[in-house]
Amino acid sequence: MSSTNTSKFIVLSRQYMTNISRALIGIKSDIMVNFIKADQQELTITTKKVISTLDLSNIKKYIKNVDIIDSVDIMLPQLSQSKSYLKILDISYFIGNTNVPITSSIVENIIKTTHIFNDICLTSKPYIIKASSKSDMVVIWIDI
């Protein structure tokens, strides 16, 4: 997916989250979309429960029907290979007393240097999501 289309998709992500959840309810699934994240030319759709291949194919079908997405751009959807995750709440969006926002590479460096994470392997980069658009707090998701 092109970066322009990805950014257009993210602008309307709340609407798409609702519509994807409705489509899943329509097939009697108990899966709800938790959030949508864009990373360069890739979309990550996170749910609160583990989804089945039927749920995954329905999400793919919905995304193919979105006007701003060319169906040629859609690659094979994948389930996360993570066995576990860590959710860290109420972390400040800015580092210390600066206006520098926290990034996934900063979180990765902290994880690598903290002794409690010695035997943990990351399966992907940490996801950093603002608690709300006007909040200065974030939620950090780490797939381990």
Beta strands, then each sheet from edge to edge (+ up, - down):
strand 1: 33-39
strand 2: 42-47
strand 3: 85-92
strand 4: 127-130
strand 5: 137-143
sheet 1: 1+ 2-
sheet 2: 3+ 5- 4+
end
